Amino acid sequence: MSRPKWVKKMAEERIKKLFEEAKEQFEEHPDRSNRYIELAHKISKKHNKKISKELKKKFCPLCKSYWVPGNTVKVRIDSENNRIVYKCIKCKGKRTYGYSEEKKE
């Protein structure tokens, strides 16, 4: 039996709210922001709701820690293979994203 639409919508709103709170709390309480990311991940699993692509770029896939470039994650551009590589400082987990170069006319 499928969950009602309002439950999935509420789960999506909670996930977004937890990511916003993680961003706000990072400076003062980085452990709390990591906990918010863990909770958002649990909500997405429980309600079978995918986390959006833009939000997936904000946490480590392995340790679920909140990523702040230069603080908890190293961001490198691999121009040879047209990729952006995110490397977690906490667990050394990696996530890569492709990019395309703009065409010059």
Phi and psi in degrees as GROMACS dihedral restraints (atoms count N, CA, C in turn):
[ dihedral_restraints ]
;  ai    aj    ak    al  type     phi  dphi    fc
    3     4     5     6     1   -83.5    20    10
    4     5     6     7     1   150.7    20    10
    6     7     8     9     1   -76.8    20    10
    7     8     9    10     1   151.5    20    10
    9    10    11    12     1   -62.7    20    10
   10    11    12    13     1   155.4    20    10
   12    13    14    15     1   -62.4    20    10
   13    14    15    16     1   -35.5    20    10
   15    16    17    18     1   -65.7    20    10
   16    17    18    19     1   -28.5    20    10
   18    19    20    21     1   -70.9    20    10
   19    20    21    22     1   -42.3    20    10
   21    22    23    24     1   -67.0    20    10
   22    23    24    25     1   -37.0    20    10
   24    25    26    27     1   -65.4    20    10
   25    26    27    28     1   -40.8    20    10
   27    28    29    30     1   -65.0    20    10
   28    29    30    31     1   -39.4    20    10
   30    31    32    33     1   -62.5    20    10
   31    32    33    34     1   -42.2    20    10
   33    34    35    36     1   -63.5    20    10
   34    35    36    37     1   -40.8    20    10
   36    37    38    39     1   -65.3    20    10
   37    38    39    40     1   -40.2    20    10
   39    40    41    42     1   -65.4    20    10
   40    41    42    43     1   -40.2    20    10
   42    43    44    45     1   -60.7    20    10
   43    44    45    46     1   -47.6    20    10
   45    46    47    48     1   -61.9    20    10
   46    47    48    49     1   -41.8    20    10
   48    49    50    51     1   -63.6    20    10
   49    50    51    52     1   -40.5    20    10
   51    52    53    54     1   -65.1    20    10
   52    53    54    55     1   -37.2    20    10
   54    55    56    57     1   -67.1    20    10
   55    56    57    58     1   -37.9    20    10
   57    58    59    60     1   -64.5    20    10
   58    59    60    61     1   -43.2    20    10
   60    61    62    63     1   -64.8    20    10
   61    62    63    64     1   -38.0    20    10
   63    64    65    66     1   -61.3    20    10
   64    65    66    67     1   -40.9    20    10
   66    67    68    69     1   -64.8    20    10
   67    68    69    70     1   -43.1    20    10
   69    70    71    72     1   -68.1    20    10
   70    71    72    73     1   -37.3    20    10
   72    73    74    75     1   -87.2    20    10
   73    74    75    76     1    -7.3    20    10
   75    76    77    78     1   -60.6    20    10
   76    77    78    79     1   -43.8    20    10
   78    79    80    81     1   -60.6    20    10
   79    80    81    82     1   -44.9    20    10
   81    82    83    84     1   -88.2    20    10
   82    83    84    85     1   -38.2    20    10
   84    85    86    87     1  -136.3    20    10
   85    86    87    88     1    80.5    20    10
   87    88    89    90     1   -64.0    20    10
   88    89    90    91     1   -31.1    20    10
   90    91    92    93     1   -66.6    20    10
   91    92    93    94     1   -37.0    20    10
   93    94    95    96     1   -66.0    20    10
   94    95    96    97     1   -39.9    20    10
   96    97    98    99     1   -65.8    20    10
   97    98    99   100     1   -36.2    20    10
   99   100   101   102     1   -64.9    20    10
  100   101   102   103     1   -37.6    20    10
  102   103   104   105     1   -65.0    20    10
  103   104   105   106     1   -38.9    20    10
  105   106   107   108     1   -62.1    20    10
  106   107   108   109     1   -38.5    20    10
  108   109   110   111     1   -66.4    20    10
  109   110   111   112     1   -41.9    20    10
  111   112   113   114     1   -59.9    20    10
  112   113   114   115     1   -43.0    20    10
  114   115   116   117     1   -64.0    20    10
  115   116   117   118     1   -41.5    20    10
  117   118   119   120     1   -61.7    20    10
  118   119   120   121     1   -39.7    20    10
  120   121   122   123     1   -65.8    20    10
  121   122   123   124     1   -40.9    20    10
  123   124   125   126     1   -64.2    20    10
  124   125   126   127     1   -40.8    20    10
  126   127   128   129     1   -63.1    20    10
  127   128   129   130     1   -42.4    20    10
  129   130   131   132     1   -64.1    20    10
  130   131   132   133     1   -36.4    20    10
  132   133   134   135     1   -71.7    20    10
  133   134   135   136     1   -41.6    20    10
  135   136   137   138     1   -65.7    20    10
  136   137   138   139     1   -40.7    20    10
  138   139   140   141     1   -99.5    20    10
  139   140   141   142     1     9.1    20    10
  141   142   143   144     1    52.6    20    10
  142   143   144   145     1    46.4    20    10
  144   145   146   147     1  -117.5    20    10
  145   146   147   148     1   122.0    20    10
  147   148   149   150     1   -72.4    20    10
  148   149   150   151     1   144.9    20    10
  150   151   152   153     1   -82.0    20    10
  151   152   153   154     1   135.8    20    10
  153   154   155   156     1   -63.5    20    10
  154   155   156   157     1   159.1    20    10
  156   157   158   159     1   -60.8    20    10
  157   158   159   160     1   -39.8    20    10
  159   160   161   162     1   -66.9    20    10
  160   161   162   163     1   -32.8    20    10
  162   163   164   165     1   -79.0    20    10
  163   164   165   166     1   -29.5    20    10
  165   166   167   168     1   -63.9    20    10
  166   167   168   169     1   -25.7    20    10
  168   169   170   171     1   -75.6    20    10
  169   170   171   172     1    -3.1    20    10
  171   172   173   174     1  -105.0    20    10
  172   173   174   175     1     5.4    20    10
  174   175   176   177     1  -148.6    20    10
  175   176   177   178     1   158.1    20    10
  177   178   179   180     1   -76.1    20    10
  178   179   180   181     1   133.9    20    10
  180   181   182   183     1   -70.8    20    10
  181   182   183   184     1   -20.0    20    10
  183   184   185   186     1   -95.5    20    10
  184   185   186   187     1   -53.5    20    10
  186   187   188   189     1  -100.5    20    10
  187   188   189   190     1    -2.8    20    10
  189   190   191   192     1    58.9    20    10
  190   191   192   193     1    33.8    20    10
  192   193   194   195     1   -92.0    20    10
  193   194   195   196     1   147.6    20    10
  195   196   197   198     1   -71.5    20    10
  196   197   198   199     1   133.4    20    10
  198   199   200   201     1   -98.8    20    10
  199   200   201   202     1   128.1    20    10
  201   202   203   204     1  -125.1    20    10
  202   203   204   205     1   115.3    20    10
  204   205   206   207     1   -54.9    20    10
  205   206   207   208     1   132.1    20    10
  207   208   209   210     1    87.6    20    10
  208   209   210   211     1   -13.4    20    10
  210   211   212   213     1  -115.8    20    10
  211   212   213   214     1   -53.5    20    10
  213   214   215   216     1  -118.2    20    10
  214   215   216   217     1    -2.8    20    10
  216   217   218   219     1  -146.5    20    10
  217   218   219   220     1   142.9    20    10
  219   220   221   222     1   -99.2    20    10
  220   221   222   223     1   132.1    20    10
  222   223   224   225     1  -113.7    20    10
  223   224   225   226     1   123.6    20    10
  225   226   227   228     1  -125.8    20    10
  226   227   228   229     1   146.3    20    10
  228   229   230   231     1  -108.2    20    10
  229   230   231   232     1   121.1    20    10
  231   232   233   234     1   -99.9    20    10
  232   233   234   235     1    90.4    20    10
  234   235   236   237     1   -71.5    20    10
  235   236   237   238     1   -20.9    20    10
  237   238   239   240     1   -66.3    20    10
  238   239   240   241     1   -39.7    20    10
  240   241   242   243     1  -108.8    20    10
  241   242   243   244     1     8.6    20    10
  243   244   245   246     1    53.0    20    10
  244   245   246   247     1    56.4    20    10
  246   247   248   249     1  -134.9    20    10
  247   248   249   250     1   154.3    20    10
  249   250   251   252     1  -112.2    20    10
  250   251   252   253     1   126.6    20    10
  252   253   254   255     1  -112.1    20    10
  253   254   255   256     1   122.6    20    10
  255   256   257   258     1  -102.4    20    10
  256   257   258   259     1   126.5    20    10
  258   259   260   261     1  -123.8    20    10
  259   260   261   262     1   119.8    20    10
  261   262   263   264     1   -70.1    20    10
  262   263   264   265     1   132.8    20    10
  264   265   266   267     1   -76.7    20    10
  265   266   267   268     1   -31.6    20    10
  267   268   269   270     1   -70.3    20    10
  268   269   270   271     1   -49.4    20    10
  270   271   272   273     1  -119.7    20    10
  271   272   273   274     1    -0.3    20    10
  273   274   275   276     1    68.0    20    10
  274   275   276   277     1    16.5    20    10
  276   277   278   279     1   -70.4    20    10
  277   278   279   280     1   149.2    20    10
  279   280   281   282     1  -121.8    20    10
  280   281   282   283     1   148.8    20    10
  282   283   284   285     1  -140.8    20    10
  283   284   285   286     1   132.4    20    10
  285   286   287   288     1  -119.6    20    10
  286   287   288   289     1   147.0    20    10
  288   289   290   291     1  -132.8    20    10
  289   290   291   292     1   138.7    20    10
  291   292   293   294     1   -84.6    20    10
  292   293   294   295     1   158.1    20    10
  294   295   296   297     1  -144.9    20    10
  295   296   297   298     1   157.9    20    10
  297   298   299   300     1  -115.2    20    10
  298   299   300   301     1   142.5    20    10
  300   301   302   303     1   -78.9    20    10
  301   302   303   304     1   146.8    20    10
  303   304   305   306     1   -72.2    20    10
  304   305   306   307     1   140.3    20    10
  306   307   308   309     1   -78.3    20    10
  307   308   309   310     1   132.5    20    10
  309   310   311   312     1   -91.5    20    10
  310   311   312   313     1   132.2    20    10
